[in-house]
């Protein structure tokens, strides 16, 4: 089970991750259970990753000043760390569940923490690494989710989310990238 207390909701309009300007996301709280629709779950995850990488392609222009959003600050490295950690956390959860093994609680540094590494300049080499890392994660999600049947995607045990719900939940990771926004 997850330790999230509130989750941003990804949708159009009010209460979405659509920025009110180029860098300020608007987020509303949603119920504990992610909402799904008829989109392919793998496409939801890979679409989010593509949007993150599209924004990240502008981050070499970052001026080195952390960007305050809500009650946190974000930097390009922090945004990518949070997206990557979120993907890895839920990928591990999916793999454990498919294997019939217990899940391991995460111990990631949360978004309230900004590390020294988060404050480093964001270079073209960092962007290349992000493309490689997130591209591989996108492929893993495509392969894993593509092998599951509809009943396997929708299976819920106890209060755990289904794999489909996890995939749709991952879409909120776009929040971290929109916090940094499109830089020029």
Residue frames as a rotation matrix with the C-alpha (Angstrom) as fourth column:
UNK 1
0.583 0.812 0.000 0.00
0.812 -0.583 0.000 0.00
0.000 0.000 -1.000 0.00
UNK 2
-0.057 -0.588 0.807 1.13
0.602 -0.665 -0.442 3.54
0.796 0.461 0.392 -0.65
UNK 3
-0.257 -0.121 -0.959 2.09
0.931 -0.298 -0.212 6.21
-0.260 -0.947 0.189 1.84
UNK 4
-0.803 0.003 0.596 0.62
0.301 -0.861 0.410 9.10
0.514 0.508 0.691 -0.14
UNK 5
-0.614 0.611 -0.500 -1.75
0.502 -0.186 -0.844 11.30
-0.609 -0.770 -0.192 1.81
UNK 6
0.438 0.718 -0.541 -2.94
-0.110 -0.554 -0.825 13.46
-0.892 0.421 -0.164 -1.05
UNK 7
-0.364 -0.515 0.776 -2.55
0.705 0.392 0.591 12.95
-0.609 0.762 0.221 -4.75
UNK 8
-0.562 0.179 -0.808 -2.77
-0.491 -0.858 0.152 15.53
-0.666 0.481 0.570 -7.50
UNK 9
0.267 0.718 0.643 -5.47
0.360 0.545 -0.757 14.86
-0.894 0.434 -0.113 -10.06
UNK 10
-0.834 -0.527 -0.163 -4.53
0.003 -0.299 0.954 14.95
-0.551 0.796 0.251 -13.74
UNK 11
0.038 0.840 0.541 -7.33
0.905 0.201 -0.376 16.22
-0.424 0.504 -0.753 -15.95
UNK 12
-0.464 -0.133 0.876 -8.28
0.659 -0.712 0.241 19.20
0.592 0.689 0.418 -18.04
UNK 13
0.248 0.637 0.730 -9.32
0.090 -0.765 0.637 22.53
0.965 -0.092 -0.247 -16.58
UNK 14
0.236 -0.095 0.967 -9.66
-0.863 -0.478 0.164 23.38
0.447 -0.873 -0.195 -12.90
UNK 15
0.590 -0.066 0.805 -7.88
-0.594 0.639 0.488 20.95
-0.547 -0.766 0.338 -10.64
UNK 16
0.964 -0.257 0.070 -5.47
0.233 0.683 -0.692 19.82
0.130 0.683 0.718 -13.31
UNK 17
0.211 -0.963 -0.170 -1.77
0.682 0.021 0.731 19.85
-0.700 -0.270 0.661 -13.88
UNK 18
0.317 -0.064 0.946 -2.21
0.834 -0.457 -0.310 22.39
0.453 0.887 -0.092 -16.64
UNK 19
-0.557 -0.616 -0.557 -0.05
0.813 -0.541 -0.214 25.35
-0.169 -0.572 0.803 -15.69
UNK 20
0.588 0.726 -0.357 -1.69
0.653 -0.687 -0.320 28.71
-0.477 -0.044 -0.878 -15.11
UNK 21
0.651 -0.504 -0.567 1.46
-0.708 -0.673 -0.215 30.20
-0.274 0.541 -0.795 -16.59
UNK 22
0.405 -0.491 -0.771 4.50
-0.603 0.491 -0.629 28.46
0.687 0.720 -0.097 -18.07
UNK 23
-0.548 -0.745 -0.381 5.68
-0.178 0.549 -0.817 27.04
0.817 -0.380 -0.433 -14.73
UNK 24
-0.755 0.250 0.606 2.87
-0.649 -0.158 -0.744 27.01
-0.090 -0.955 0.282 -12.20
UNK 25
-0.742 0.513 -0.432 0.77
0.215 0.792 0.572 23.83
0.635 0.331 -0.698 -11.92
UNK 26
-0.257 0.759 0.598 -2.72
-0.940 -0.340 0.027 23.90
0.224 -0.555 0.801 -10.49
UNK 27
-0.773 -0.101 -0.626 -3.45
-0.035 0.993 -0.117 20.80
0.633 -0.069 -0.771 -8.46
UNK 28
0.126 0.830 0.544 -6.59
-0.914 -0.116 0.389 19.54
0.386 -0.546 0.744 -6.79
UNK 29
-0.693 -0.319 0.647 -6.81
-0.606 0.744 -0.281 16.63
-0.392 -0.587 -0.709 -4.41
UNK 30
-0.145 0.636 -0.758 -8.47
-0.707 0.469 0.529 13.45
0.692 0.612 0.382 -5.59
UNK 31
0.795 0.439 0.419 -9.88
-0.606 0.593 0.530 10.41
-0.016 -0.675 0.737 -3.86
UNK 32
0.089 -0.814 0.574 -7.47
-0.625 0.402 0.669 7.70
-0.775 -0.418 -0.473 -2.82
UNK 33
0.072 0.003 0.997 -8.39
0.484 0.874 -0.038 5.47
-0.872 0.486 0.061 -5.77
UNK 34
-0.753 -0.418 -0.508 -7.06
-0.208 -0.581 0.787 6.59
-0.624 0.698 0.350 -9.18
UNK 35
0.432 0.890 -0.147 -9.64
-0.326 0.001 -0.946 7.12
-0.841 0.456 0.290 -11.91
UNK 36
-0.663 -0.600 0.448 -9.13
0.194 0.440 0.877 5.17
-0.723 0.668 -0.175 -15.12
UNK 37
0.256 0.728 -0.636 -10.59
-0.688 -0.325 -0.649 5.42
-0.679 0.604 0.418 -18.59
UNK 38
0.895 0.233 0.381 -10.37
0.045 0.802 -0.596 3.50
-0.444 0.550 0.707 -21.88
UNK 39
0.527 -0.783 -0.331 -6.77
-0.805 -0.337 -0.488 4.53
0.270 0.524 -0.808 -22.68
UNK 40
0.576 -0.475 -0.665 -4.12
0.281 0.879 -0.385 1.83
0.768 0.034 0.640 -22.82
UNK 41
0.958 -0.179 -0.224 -2.36
0.182 -0.226 0.957 1.86
-0.222 -0.958 -0.184 -19.42
UNK 42
0.085 -0.983 0.165 1.09
0.880 0.152 0.451 1.59
-0.468 0.106 0.877 -21.02
UNK 43
-0.094 -0.061 0.994 0.27
0.766 -0.642 0.033 4.56
0.636 0.764 0.107 -23.26
UNK 44
0.900 0.405 0.159 -0.73
0.188 -0.692 0.697 6.58
0.392 -0.597 -0.700 -20.18
UNK 45
0.650 -0.717 -0.249 2.68
0.379 0.022 0.925 5.98
-0.658 -0.696 0.286 -18.60
UNK 46
-0.229 -0.798 0.557 4.71
0.924 0.001 0.382 6.47
-0.305 0.603 0.737 -21.80
UNK 47
0.313 0.411 0.856 2.68
0.662 -0.741 0.114 9.57
0.681 0.531 -0.504 -22.69
UNK 48
0.990 0.000 -0.139 3.52
0.112 -0.595 0.796 11.10
-0.083 -0.804 -0.589 -19.30
UNK 49
0.252 -0.968 0.013 7.20
0.582 0.162 0.797 10.25
-0.773 -0.193 0.604 -19.79
UNK 50
-0.150 -0.274 0.950 7.18
0.968 -0.238 0.084 11.86
0.203 0.932 0.301 -23.24
UNK 51
0.714 0.464 0.524 5.64
0.347 -0.885 0.311 15.03
0.608 -0.040 -0.793 -21.80
UNK 52
0.826 -0.489 -0.280 8.25
0.193 -0.221 0.956 15.11
-0.530 -0.844 -0.088 -19.03
UNK 53
-0.077 -0.923 0.376 11.08
0.792 0.173 0.586 14.72
-0.606 0.343 0.718 -21.56
UNK 54
0.204 0.221 0.954 9.56
0.820 -0.571 -0.043 17.41
0.535 0.791 -0.298 -23.78
UNK 55
0.974 0.140 0.178 9.68
0.016 -0.826 0.564 19.87
0.226 -0.546 -0.806 -20.87
UNK 56
0.609 -0.792 -0.042 13.13
0.300 0.181 0.937 18.64
-0.734 -0.583 0.347 -19.79
UNK 57
0.212 -0.543 0.812 14.48
0.977 0.086 -0.197 19.41
0.037 0.835 0.549 -23.26
UNK 58
0.506 0.032 0.862 14.32
0.232 -0.968 -0.100 23.09
0.831 0.250 -0.497 -22.26
UNK 59
0.975 0.045 -0.216 15.92
0.220 -0.107 0.970 22.76
0.020 -0.993 -0.114 -18.83
UNK 60
0.039 -0.999 0.032 19.50
0.997 0.037 -0.073 23.39
0.071 0.035 0.997 -19.92
UNK 61
-0.178 -0.013 0.984 18.35
0.266 -0.963 0.035 27.05
0.947 0.268 0.175 -19.83
UNK 62
0.698 0.480 -0.532 17.71
0.604 0.006 0.797 26.80
0.385 -0.877 -0.286 -16.05
UNK 63
0.405 -0.495 0.769 19.25
-0.255 -0.868 -0.425 29.76
0.878 -0.024 -0.478 -14.17
UNK 64
-0.521 -0.684 -0.510 20.16
0.242 0.455 -0.857 27.73
0.818 -0.570 -0.072 -11.08
UNK 65
-0.756 0.323 0.570 17.46
-0.645 -0.516 -0.563 29.22
0.112 -0.794 0.598 -8.84
UNK 66
-0.863 0.504 0.016 15.04
0.480 0.831 -0.279 26.73
-0.154 -0.233 -0.960 -7.23
UNK 67
-0.672 0.704 0.229 11.45
-0.233 -0.495 0.837 27.33
0.703 0.509 0.496 -8.36
UNK 68
-0.895 0.384 0.227 8.91
-0.187 0.138 -0.973 27.70
-0.405 -0.913 -0.051 -5.54
UNK 69
-0.464 0.814 -0.349 5.63
-0.377 0.174 0.909 25.87
0.802 0.553 0.226 -6.20
UNK 70
0.584 0.726 -0.365 2.98
0.133 0.358 0.924 25.34
0.801 -0.588 0.113 -3.56
UNK 71
0.895 -0.260 0.362 4.92
-0.430 -0.288 0.856 24.68
-0.119 -0.922 -0.369 -0.33
UNK 72
0.539 -0.718 0.441 7.97
0.554 0.696 0.456 23.15
-0.634 -0.002 0.773 -2.07
UNK 73
0.281 -0.483 -0.830 10.82
-0.746 -0.654 0.128 24.13
-0.604 0.583 -0.544 -4.36
UNK 74
0.756 0.004 0.655 11.76
0.344 0.849 -0.402 22.34
-0.557 0.529 0.640 -7.56
UNK 75
-0.075 -0.797 -0.599 14.76
-0.706 -0.382 0.597 22.16
-0.705 0.467 -0.534 -9.84
UNK 76
0.270 0.157 -0.950 15.28
-0.894 0.407 -0.187 20.17
0.358 0.900 0.250 -13.05
UNK 77
-0.667 -0.588 -0.458 17.24
-0.380 0.797 -0.470 17.45
0.641 -0.140 -0.755 -11.24
UNK 78
-0.815 0.411 0.408 14.67
-0.343 0.224 -0.912 17.23
-0.466 -0.884 -0.042 -8.45
UNK 79
0.167 0.919 -0.357 11.79
-0.899 -0.007 -0.438 16.97
-0.405 0.394 0.825 -10.93
UNK 80
0.129 -0.180 -0.975 13.51
-0.715 0.664 -0.217 14.13
0.687 0.726 -0.043 -12.79
UNK 81
-0.897 -0.442 0.030 14.44
-0.316 0.591 -0.742 12.42
0.310 -0.675 -0.670 -9.52
UNK 82
-0.498 0.780 0.379 10.83
-0.555 0.049 -0.830 12.49
-0.667 -0.624 0.409 -8.35
UNK 83
0.385 0.626 -0.678 9.46
-0.923 0.243 -0.300 11.24
-0.022 0.741 0.671 -11.69
UNK 84
-0.189 -0.567 -0.802 12.04
-0.562 0.732 -0.386 8.44
0.806 0.378 -0.456 -11.85
UNK 85
-0.938 -0.163 0.307 11.58
-0.347 0.416 -0.841 7.43
0.010 -0.895 -0.446 -8.21
UNK 86
-0.134 0.976 0.173 7.81
-0.771 0.007 -0.637 7.32
-0.623 -0.219 0.751 -8.66
UNK 87
0.403 0.231 -0.886 8.12
-0.839 0.479 -0.257 5.12
0.365 0.847 0.387 -11.75
UNK 88
-0.523 -0.693 -0.495 10.59
-0.393 0.712 -0.581 2.76
0.756 -0.109 -0.646 -10.06
UNK 89
-0.766 0.291 0.574 8.48
-0.561 0.135 -0.817 2.53
-0.315 -0.947 0.060 -6.90
UNK 90
0.229 0.971 0.070 5.39
-0.762 0.224 -0.608 1.46
-0.606 0.086 0.791 -8.80
UNK 91
0.236 -0.243 -0.941 7.28
-0.758 0.560 -0.335 -0.75
0.608 0.792 -0.052 -11.24
UNK 92
-0.830 -0.558 -0.019 8.68
-0.392 0.607 -0.691 -2.65
0.397 -0.565 -0.723 -8.25
UNK 93
-0.448 0.758 0.474 5.16
-0.615 0.124 -0.779 -2.89
-0.649 -0.641 0.410 -6.83
UNK 94
0.483 0.644 -0.594 3.78
-0.872 0.286 -0.398 -4.27
-0.086 0.710 0.699 -10.10
UNK 95
-0.115 -0.618 -0.778 6.60
-0.611 0.661 -0.435 -6.78
0.783 0.425 -0.454 -10.48
UNK 96
-0.907 -0.192 0.376 6.23
-0.421 0.448 -0.788 -8.00
-0.017 -0.873 -0.487 -6.89
UNK 97
-0.098 0.958 0.269 2.49
-0.706 0.123 -0.698 -8.42
-0.702 -0.258 0.664 -7.30
UNK 98
0.461 0.215 -0.861 2.85
-0.838 0.423 -0.344 -10.28
0.290 0.881 0.375 -10.62
UNK 99
-0.403 -0.728 -0.555 5.41
-0.405 0.686 -0.605 -12.57
0.821 -0.019 -0.571 -8.95
UNK 100
0.549 0.701 -0.455 3.15
0.152 0.451 0.879 -13.07
0.822 -0.552 0.141 -5.92
UNK 101
-0.333 -0.755 -0.566 5.73
0.819 0.067 -0.570 -11.53
0.468 -0.653 0.596 -3.60
UNK 102
0.499 0.468 -0.729 5.18
0.781 -0.608 0.144 -8.88
-0.376 -0.641 -0.669 -0.92
UNK 103
0.582 -0.274 0.765 5.97
0.362 -0.756 -0.546 -5.33
0.728 0.595 -0.341 -1.91
UNK 104
-0.233 -0.739 -0.632 8.78
0.971 -0.136 -0.199 -3.40
0.061 -0.660 0.749 -0.25
UNK 105
0.763 0.499 -0.411 7.92
0.545 -0.839 -0.008 0.05
-0.349 -0.218 -0.912 1.16
UNK 106
0.398 -0.628 0.668 9.81
0.555 -0.415 -0.721 2.87
0.730 0.658 0.183 -0.49
UNK 107
0.418 -0.360 -0.834 12.35
0.752 -0.378 0.541 5.05
-0.510 -0.853 0.113 1.32
UNK 108
-0.002 -0.371 0.929 12.82
0.853 -0.485 -0.192 7.72
0.522 0.792 0.317 -1.36
UNK 109
-0.798 -0.189 -0.572 13.60
0.429 -0.845 -0.320 11.30
-0.422 -0.500 0.756 -0.45
UNK 110
0.138 0.974 0.179 10.21
0.903 -0.050 -0.426 12.94
-0.406 0.221 -0.887 -0.82
UNK 111
0.156 -0.015 0.988 9.46
0.756 -0.642 -0.129 16.14
0.636 0.767 -0.088 -2.69
UNK 112
0.990 0.144 0.000 9.82
0.106 -0.728 0.677 18.12
0.098 -0.670 -0.736 0.54
UNK 113
0.406 -0.913 -0.049 13.55
0.320 0.092 0.943 17.28
-0.856 -0.399 0.329 0.42
UNK 114
0.952 -0.291 -0.092 15.89
-0.203 -0.376 -0.904 19.15
0.229 0.880 -0.417 -1.90
UNK 115
0.666 -0.746 0.017 19.33
0.596 0.545 0.589 17.56
-0.449 -0.382 0.808 -2.07
UNK 116
0.043 -0.760 -0.649 22.65
-0.230 -0.639 0.734 19.11
-0.972 0.118 -0.202 -3.01
UNK 117
-0.740 -0.302 0.601 22.52
0.430 0.475 0.768 17.07
-0.518 0.826 -0.222 -6.23
UNK 118
0.239 0.918 0.316 19.14
0.926 -0.117 -0.358 18.65
-0.292 0.378 -0.879 -7.04
UNK 119
0.714 0.035 -0.699 20.82
0.095 -0.994 0.047 22.07
-0.694 -0.100 -0.713 -7.07
UNK 120
-0.346 -0.906 0.245 23.48
0.378 0.104 0.920 21.16
-0.859 0.411 0.306 -9.65
UNK 121
-0.356 0.171 -0.919 23.41
-0.768 -0.614 0.183 22.83
-0.533 0.770 0.350 -13.08
UNK 122
0.403 0.550 0.731 21.33
0.095 0.770 -0.631 20.91
-0.910 0.324 0.258 -15.62
UNK 123
-0.401 -0.738 -0.543 23.51
-0.561 -0.270 0.782 20.12
-0.724 0.618 -0.306 -18.63
UNK 124
0.182 0.396 -0.900 23.00
-0.962 0.263 -0.079 18.53
0.206 0.880 0.428 -22.03
UNK 125
-0.702 -0.480 -0.526 24.65
-0.344 0.875 -0.340 15.41
0.624 -0.058 -0.780 -20.58
UNK 126
-0.833 0.478 0.278 22.02
-0.202 0.206 -0.957 15.35
-0.515 -0.854 -0.076 -17.81
UNK 127
0.086 0.889 -0.450 19.30
-0.869 -0.153 -0.470 15.63
-0.487 0.431 0.760 -20.45
UNK 128
-0.146 -0.217 -0.965 20.82
-0.773 0.634 -0.026 12.76
0.617 0.743 -0.260 -22.44
UNK 129
-0.967 -0.230 -0.109 20.91
-0.104 0.747 -0.657 10.61
0.232 -0.624 -0.746 -19.29
UNK 130
-0.496 0.858 0.133 17.30
-0.442 -0.118 -0.889 11.49
-0.747 -0.500 0.438 -18.47
UNK 131
0.161 0.540 -0.826 16.23
-0.987 0.086 -0.137 10.53
-0.003 0.837 0.546 -21.99
UNK 132
-0.476 -0.425 -0.770 18.04
-0.464 0.865 -0.191 7.21
0.747 0.267 -0.609 -21.68
UNK 133
-0.994 0.056 0.094 16.81
-0.062 0.428 -0.901 6.43
-0.091 -0.902 -0.422 -18.16
UNK 134
-0.304 0.952 -0.034 13.19
-0.510 -0.193 -0.838 7.44
-0.804 -0.237 0.545 -18.74
UNK 135
-0.004 0.247 -0.969 13.19
-0.977 0.206 0.056 5.88
0.213 0.947 0.240 -22.21
UNK 136
-0.768 -0.326 -0.552 14.18
-0.221 0.943 -0.249 2.56
0.602 -0.069 -0.796 -20.70
UNK 137
-0.845 0.521 0.123 11.55
-0.045 0.161 -0.986 2.87
-0.533 -0.838 -0.112 -18.00
UNK 138
-0.060 0.839 -0.541 8.93
-0.889 -0.291 -0.354 3.61
-0.455 0.459 0.763 -20.67
UNK 139
-0.248 -0.098 -0.964 9.97
-0.731 0.671 0.120 0.46
0.635 0.735 -0.238 -22.54
UNK 140
-0.980 -0.127 -0.155 9.80
0.006 0.755 -0.656 -1.65
0.200 -0.643 -0.739 -19.37
UNK 141
-0.521 0.853 0.022 6.28
-0.337 -0.182 -0.924 -0.38
-0.784 -0.489 0.382 -18.62
UNK 142
0.025 0.515 -0.857 5.20
-0.999 -0.012 -0.036 -1.04
-0.028 0.857 0.515 -22.23
UNK 143
-0.519 -0.313 -0.796 6.55
-0.450 0.891 -0.057 -4.59
0.727 0.328 -0.603 -22.11
UNK 144
-0.993 0.118 -0.028 5.19
0.083 0.491 -0.867 -5.42
-0.089 -0.863 -0.497 -18.65
UNK 145
-0.397 0.908 -0.136 1.76
-0.433 -0.316 -0.844 -3.87
-0.809 -0.276 0.519 -19.04
UNK 146
-0.106 0.316 -0.943 1.43
-0.992 0.036 0.123 -5.21
0.072 0.948 0.309 -22.59
UNK 147
-0.745 -0.250 -0.618 1.86
-0.264 0.962 -0.071 -8.79
0.612 0.110 -0.783 -21.34
UNK 148
-0.884 0.449 0.127 -0.93
-0.026 0.226 -0.974 -8.55
-0.466 -0.864 -0.188 -18.77
UNK 149
-0.569 0.784 0.249 -4.45
0.699 0.303 0.648 -9.61
0.432 0.543 -0.720 -19.62
UNK 150
-0.227 0.587 0.777 -7.41
-0.262 -0.805 0.532 -7.33
0.938 -0.082 0.337 -18.92
UNK 151
0.786 0.528 -0.323 -8.34
0.159 0.333 0.930 -9.37
0.598 -0.781 0.178 -15.82
UNK 152
0.130 -0.821 -0.555 -4.73
0.979 0.195 -0.059 -9.11
0.157 -0.536 0.830 -14.58
UNK 153
-0.653 -0.342 0.676 -4.69
0.353 -0.927 -0.128 -5.35
0.670 0.155 0.726 -15.20
UNK 154
-0.105 0.763 0.638 -7.94
-0.470 -0.603 0.644 -4.92
0.876 -0.232 0.422 -13.27
UNK 155
0.231 0.152 -0.961 -7.34
0.589 0.764 0.263 -7.36
0.775 -0.627 0.087 -10.38
UNK 156
-0.036 -0.193 0.981 -7.64
-0.664 -0.729 -0.168 -5.72
0.747 -0.657 -0.102 -6.97
UNK 157
-0.027 -0.034 -0.999 -6.63
0.582 0.812 -0.044 -7.54
0.813 -0.582 -0.002 -3.84
UNK 158
-0.117 0.070 -0.991 -7.87
0.956 -0.264 -0.132 -5.98
-0.271 -0.962 -0.036 -0.63
UNK 159
0.723 0.376 -0.579 -7.42
0.297 -0.926 -0.231 -2.23
-0.624 -0.005 -0.782 -0.71
UNK 160
-0.403 -0.915 -0.028 -4.49
0.276 -0.151 0.949 -2.37
-0.872 0.375 0.314 -3.15
UNK 161
0.179 0.401 -0.898 -4.91
-0.719 -0.569 -0.398 -0.61
-0.671 0.718 0.186 -6.47
UNK 162
0.795 0.062 0.603 -5.15
0.351 0.765 -0.541 -2.60
-0.495 0.641 0.586 -9.66
UNK 163
-0.287 -0.927 0.243 -2.20
0.744 -0.056 0.666 -2.46
-0.603 0.372 0.706 -12.05
UNK 164
-0.045 0.357 0.933 -4.37
0.850 -0.477 0.224 -0.32
0.525 0.803 -0.282 -14.37
UNK 165
0.909 0.415 -0.044 -5.02
0.364 -0.737 0.569 2.12
0.204 -0.533 -0.821 -11.51
UNK 166
0.335 -0.874 -0.352 -1.29
0.498 -0.153 0.854 2.25
-0.800 -0.461 0.384 -10.73
UNK 167
-0.410 -0.489 0.770 -0.55
0.908 -0.139 0.395 3.13
-0.086 0.861 0.501 -14.37
UNK 168
0.306 0.603 0.737 -3.12
0.618 -0.714 0.329 5.92
0.725 0.354 -0.591 -14.34
UNK 169
0.883 -0.059 -0.465 -1.84
0.394 -0.445 0.804 7.12
-0.255 -0.894 -0.370 -10.97
UNK 170
-0.045 -0.998 0.036 1.66
0.832 -0.017 0.555 7.47
-0.554 0.054 0.831 -12.47
UNK 171
0.134 0.174 0.976 0.31
0.831 -0.556 -0.015 10.18
0.540 0.813 -0.219 -14.75
UNK 172
0.960 0.259 -0.104 0.47
0.270 -0.767 0.582 12.57
0.071 -0.587 -0.806 -11.78
UNK 173
0.198 -0.965 -0.174 4.27
0.790 0.053 0.610 12.46
-0.579 -0.258 0.773 -12.04
UNK 174
0.022 -0.117 0.993 3.88
0.835 -0.544 -0.083 15.11
0.550 0.831 0.086 -14.71
UNK 175
0.924 0.370 -0.094 3.30
0.346 -0.708 0.615 17.50
0.160 -0.601 -0.783 -11.81
UNK 176
0.425 -0.835 -0.349 7.02
0.486 -0.114 0.866 17.55
-0.763 -0.538 0.358 -10.99
UNK 177
-0.448 -0.595 0.668 7.99
0.875 -0.140 0.463 18.48
-0.181 0.792 0.584 -14.53
UNK 178
0.247 0.598 0.762 5.29
0.666 -0.676 0.315 21.16
0.704 0.430 -0.565 -14.82
UNK 179
0.790 -0.050 -0.611 6.60
0.518 -0.478 0.709 22.61
-0.327 -0.877 -0.351 -11.57
UNK 180
-0.298 -0.931 -0.212 9.81
0.475 -0.337 0.813 23.45
-0.828 0.142 0.543 -13.42
UNK 181
0.592 0.706 -0.389 7.93
-0.016 -0.472 -0.881 24.15
-0.806 0.528 -0.268 -16.63
UNK 182
0.577 -0.360 0.733 9.17
0.810 0.143 -0.568 25.05
0.100 0.922 0.374 -20.09
UNK 183
0.363 -0.556 -0.748 12.29
0.284 -0.698 0.657 27.18
-0.888 -0.451 -0.096 -19.82
UNK 184
0.839 -0.107 0.533 13.75
0.516 -0.153 -0.843 29.35
0.172 0.982 -0.073 -22.55
